[in-house]
Amino acid sequence: MTHLLTSEAPLRDFADQRYINLTTFRRNGRAVATPVWFVIHEGRLYVYTEAGSGKAKRVRANGRAQIAPSDVRGRPLGAFIAAGARQVSESALCERLEDAFRRKYGWQFRLFTIIATALRRGTHVFIELTPTPDGPSK
């Protein structure tokens, strides 16, 4: 079991999960849900994605998200919580996050990064998700 700091209490339901349902919002307000891998680091959740992906573009456009623990298909296993979202730009943090993903997902993460690099040749980014005080999302 993952031990959470007090500042990570809102993320308790996520601690032993492998996937989250990350819902981001288009400019017109329409929600788009995606199941993704994640890690918890210092009271925030982080996901790894291609910089040109829809979710990364939506985060850059408005910084709004909802998150819930989910199964591999994105079916929620708990309540959604509102979160602020931003692309991580600090290189030292990115290195720590990459190590955290390697520890959590092992060979699967390594294989994913090799295949993604070979096929897409795109840049990948980390997205930081910070629970907001609004509480559960509707």
PyMOL commands that set and color helices and strands:
alter all, ss='L'
color gray80, all
select helices_A, chain A and resi 6-14+54-62+91-120
alter helices_A, ss='H'
color red, helices_A
select strands_A, chain A and resi 19-25+31-36+39-41+44-50+64-70+81-87+124-136
alter strands_A, ss='S'
color yellow, strands_A
deselect
rebuild
show_as cartoon
